Amino acid sequence: MRPCILITNDDGLTAKGIKELKDAMLPLGDVIVVGPDGPRSGMSSAITVSIPTRLHKVHEEEGLKIYRCSGTPVDCVKLALNVLFKDRKPDLLVTGINHGTNSSISVVYSGTMGATIEGCINKVLSIGYSLCNHHADADFSHVIPFVKKIAEKVLEKGLPYGVCLNVNMPENPPKGIKICRQANGLWTEEFVRHEDPNGHPYFWLTGNFTNREPEASDTDEWALTNDYIAVVPTKIDMTAYEVIDELTSWNL
C-alpha cells in the first residue's frame, strides 16, 4: 500500500511553496493537501473556536486530493485527521515549504511549525520545511531533492513519539545537511506608529532577529549562514526537567 501523505502550510493554498511540496511528495505516495484559503503566517498553534471552519474540495485526481480550509494551519491538520482520515491516519505530515525561515525562536511563532507539532501530537510522523526566501516566486529547485530525501528517510526510519523535524533550507544551493540544535536568539520588536484619517493611532509590527550565539557552530542559524540545510529535532514536551528538583526544594 502506498503511503498517504498530508500536506498543509501557513502561506495559503495558492503559495508556490505548497505547490512545490505537493509535487515533491507525489512520487512518494498518495497526497492530500489541506491548505488555508489565505496567508496565516505567525499563527503558531492557533485554532478557530468562535466561528465555524469550512472545508471545500477544490481538486481531485488519481493519487491527489486538494482541499481549501477557512481556518488556521492547525485547523487544517485537525480537520484532516478528524474528517478526511477517519479510517486511517496519514503516514506522514509535511508542512510548507514556507517562504521564509522558521529557525531559532521563530519556531514558537510559526504557523508552519504549529501544524507540524499538531501532527506530532497526534502520533503522525511530521516534518516542517522552510526556505530562507520570502519572495512569492522563490526558487525551490535546489532544495527539492533534499526535501524528498528527508521525507523518504522519515518514512523508512520513523521518529520517536513527541519528536518532529524543523527543516530550514538556505536560499543558496545547499552544501549538505546538518543536524542542529535551535539557536539562542530573539526578535527585537518595534511597533511603527501611524494615525488613521480620524487621528486614531494604529501600529505595524516590524523587527530584527538577534542571534545571541553567532559563533556557535552547532546551531540552525550557523548552518543556514554557511549554506547548509538545518534539521532540528523538535519536541512537543516543553517541561524543563532539570528545574523540577530546584522548584521542589522551594516547598511551595
C-alpha positions as CSV (number, residue, x, y, z in Angstrom):
1,M,0.0,0.0,0.0
2,R,1.4,3.4,-1.0
3,P,2.0,5.8,1.9
4,C,-0.6,8.5,2.4
5,I,0.9,12.0,2.9
6,L,-0.9,15.0,4.3
7,I,0.3,18.5,3.4
8,T,-0.5,21.9,4.7
9,N,1.2,25.3,5.1
10,D,0.7,28.8,6.6
11,D,1.3,30.9,3.4
12,G,-2.0,29.7,1.9
13,L,-3.2,27.2,-0.7
14,T,-2.1,29.4,-3.6
15,A,1.5,29.8,-2.4
16,K,4.3,28.5,-4.6
17,G,5.9,26.6,-1.7
18,I,3.0,24.3,-1.1
19,K,2.7,23.5,-4.8
20,E,6.4,22.6,-4.9
21,L,6.0,20.4,-1.8
22,K,3.0,18.7,-3.3
23,D,4.9,17.9,-6.5
24,A,7.8,16.6,-4.4
25,M,5.6,14.2,-2.4
26,L,3.6,12.8,-5.3
27,P,6.3,10.2,-6.2
28,L,6.3,9.0,-2.6
29,G,2.7,8.3,-2.0
30,D,-1.0,9.4,-2.3
31,V,-1.3,13.1,-1.3
32,I,-4.0,15.0,0.4
33,V,-3.4,18.8,0.6
34,V,-5.5,20.8,3.1
35,G,-4.3,24.4,2.8
36,P,-5.6,27.7,4.3
37,D,-7.7,29.9,2.0
38,G,-5.2,32.8,2.6
39,P,-2.0,33.6,4.4
40,R,-1.8,32.6,8.0
41,S,1.8,33.3,8.9
42,G,2.6,33.8,12.6
43,M,-0.4,31.8,13.8
44,S,1.7,29.3,15.8
45,S,-0.8,26.7,17.2
46,A,-3.8,28.9,17.0
47,I,-7.2,27.3,16.4
48,T,-10.6,28.7,15.4
49,V,-13.2,28.5,18.2
50,S,-15.5,31.4,17.8
51,I,-16.7,30.9,14.2
52,P,-17.4,27.8,12.0
53,T,-14.5,26.4,10.0
54,R,-15.2,25.5,6.4
55,L,-13.6,22.8,4.2
56,H,-14.1,22.6,0.5
57,K,-12.6,20.1,-2.0
58,V,-11.1,22.1,-5.0
59,H,-9.4,19.3,-7.0
60,E,-9.2,15.6,-7.2
61,E,-7.3,13.2,-9.5
62,E,-5.7,9.8,-9.0
63,G,-3.4,9.9,-6.0
64,L,-4.2,13.6,-5.2
65,K,-6.9,15.5,-3.4
66,I,-6.8,19.2,-2.6
67,Y,-8.9,21.0,-0.1
68,R,-9.3,24.6,0.9
69,C,-9.8,25.4,4.6
70,S,-11.1,28.7,6.1
71,G,-9.1,28.2,9.3
72,T,-5.5,28.2,10.6
73,P,-2.8,25.7,9.8
74,V,-3.6,23.7,12.9
75,D,-7.3,23.8,11.9
76,C,-6.2,22.2,8.6
77,V,-4.5,19.4,10.4
78,K,-7.3,18.8,12.9
79,L,-10.0,18.8,10.2
80,A,-7.9,16.5,8.0
81,L,-7.3,14.0,10.8
82,N,-10.9,14.1,12.1
83,V,-12.9,14.3,8.8
84,L,-10.7,13.1,6.0
85,F,-8.7,10.4,7.8
86,K,-11.4,8.6,9.9
87,D,-10.3,5.1,9.0
88,R,-6.6,5.6,8.5
89,K,-4.0,8.1,9.8
90,P,-1.7,9.7,7.3
91,D,1.7,8.0,7.2
92,L,3.4,11.4,7.0
93,L,2.6,15.1,7.5
94,V,4.7,17.6,5.7
95,T,4.2,21.4,6.0
96,G,5.5,24.3,3.9
97,I,7.5,24.8,2.0
98,N,7.4,28.1,4.0
99,H,8.5,31.3,2.3
100,G,11.0,32.5,4.9
101,T,13.0,30.8,7.7
102,N,11.5,29.2,10.8
103,S,14.8,28.7,12.6
104,S,15.8,29.6,16.2
105,I,13.0,31.2,18.2
106,S,10.8,31.6,15.1
107,V,9.6,28.0,15.7
108,V,7.5,29.4,18.5
109,Y,5.6,31.8,16.3
110,S,5.4,29.8,13.1
111,G,2.1,28.5,11.7
112,T,4.1,26.1,9.6
113,M,5.6,24.5,12.7
114,G,2.4,24.8,14.7
115,A,0.8,22.5,12.1
116,T,3.8,20.2,12.2
117,I,3.6,20.0,16.0
118,E,-0.1,19.2,15.8
119,G,0.6,16.2,13.6
120,C,3.3,15.1,16.1
121,I,0.9,15.4,19.0
122,N,-1.4,13.0,17.1
123,K,1.3,10.4,16.5
124,V,1.8,11.3,12.9
125,L,5.4,11.5,11.5
126,S,5.7,15.2,10.9
127,I,8.2,17.5,9.1
128,G,8.1,21.3,8.6
129,Y,10.1,22.7,5.7
130,S,11.1,26.4,5.3
131,L,13.2,28.2,2.7
132,C,15.2,31.4,3.5
133,N,13.5,33.3,0.8
134,H,10.3,35.4,1.4
135,H,9.6,36.1,-2.3
136,A,6.4,34.8,-3.8
137,D,8.3,33.4,-6.8
138,A,11.1,31.9,-4.8
139,D,13.2,29.3,-6.5
140,F,12.8,25.9,-4.7
141,S,14.5,23.8,-7.3
142,H,17.9,23.5,-5.5
143,V,16.3,22.1,-2.3
144,I,13.6,19.8,-3.6
145,P,16.0,16.7,-3.8
146,F,16.7,17.3,-0.1
147,V,13.0,17.7,0.8
148,K,12.3,14.3,-0.8
149,K,15.4,12.6,0.8
150,I,14.4,13.7,4.3
151,A,10.8,12.6,3.8
152,E,11.8,9.3,2.4
153,K,14.2,8.7,5.4
154,V,11.5,9.6,7.9
155,L,9.0,7.2,6.2
156,E,11.7,4.5,6.4
157,K,13.1,5.1,9.9
158,G,10.3,6.8,11.7
159,L,10.6,9.3,14.6
160,P,10.2,8.8,18.4
161,Y,6.8,9.9,19.7
162,G,6.8,13.5,20.6
163,V,9.5,14.5,18.1
164,C,9.1,16.2,14.8
165,L,11.6,17.8,12.4
166,N,12.1,21.5,11.8
167,V,13.9,21.7,8.5
168,N,15.2,25.1,7.3
169,M,16.9,25.5,4.0
170,P,19.3,28.2,2.7
171,E,18.5,30.4,-0.3
172,N,21.7,29.3,-2.0
173,P,22.3,25.7,-3.2
174,P,23.0,23.7,-0.1
175,K,26.4,22.2,0.7
176,G,24.7,19.4,2.6
177,I,22.6,18.7,5.7
178,K,23.5,19.5,9.3
179,I,21.7,18.0,12.3
180,C,21.5,21.0,14.7
181,R,20.1,22.5,17.8
182,Q,17.9,25.6,17.9
183,A,20.0,28.7,18.2
184,N,19.5,31.1,21.1
185,G,18.0,34.1,19.5
186,L,15.1,36.5,19.7
187,W,13.2,39.0,17.6
188,T,13.6,42.6,18.7
189,E,10.1,44.0,18.0
190,E,9.4,47.6,17.0
191,F,5.9,48.9,16.5
192,V,5.7,51.7,14.0
193,R,3.0,54.2,14.9
194,H,0.7,55.8,12.3
195,E,-2.6,57.6,12.5
196,D,-5.8,57.0,10.5
197,P,-7.7,59.9,8.9
198,N,-9.6,60.4,12.2
199,G,-6.5,60.8,14.2
200,H,-6.6,57.4,15.9
201,P,-3.3,55.6,16.2
202,Y,-2.5,52.2,14.8
203,F,0.7,50.2,14.7
204,W,2.6,48.0,12.3
205,L,4.9,45.3,13.8
206,T,8.4,45.2,12.4
207,G,11.6,43.8,13.9
208,N,15.1,42.4,13.6
209,F,16.4,39.0,14.6
210,T,19.3,38.8,17.0
211,N,21.4,35.7,17.2
212,R,22.8,35.6,20.8
213,E,25.4,33.0,19.9
214,P,26.6,33.8,16.3
215,E,29.9,31.8,16.7
216,A,28.3,28.5,17.8
217,S,28.7,26.0,15.0
218,D,26.1,23.5,16.1
219,T,23.0,25.7,15.6
220,D,20.5,26.1,12.9
221,E,21.4,29.7,12.4
222,W,25.1,28.8,11.8
223,A,24.1,26.1,9.3
224,L,21.9,28.5,7.3
225,T,24.5,31.2,7.3
226,N,27.0,28.7,5.9
227,D,24.6,27.4,3.3
228,Y,23.7,24.1,5.0
229,I,20.2,22.7,5.5
230,A,19.4,22.7,9.2
231,V,17.5,19.8,10.6
232,V,16.4,20.4,14.2
233,P,14.6,17.6,16.1
234,T,11.8,19.4,17.9
235,K,9.9,18.2,21.0
236,I,6.3,18.8,22.0
237,D,7.2,18.2,25.7
238,M,8.2,21.6,27.0
239,T,8.9,20.5,30.5
240,A,12.2,21.8,32.0
241,Y,13.1,18.6,33.7
242,E,16.4,20.0,35.0
243,V,14.5,22.6,37.1
244,I,12.0,20.2,38.8
245,D,14.3,19.3,41.7
246,E,15.1,23.0,42.4
247,L,11.4,24.0,42.3
248,T,10.6,21.1,44.6
249,S,13.1,22.4,47.1
250,W,11.2,25.7,47.4
251,N,8.5,23.8,49.4
252,L,5.8,25.7,47.6
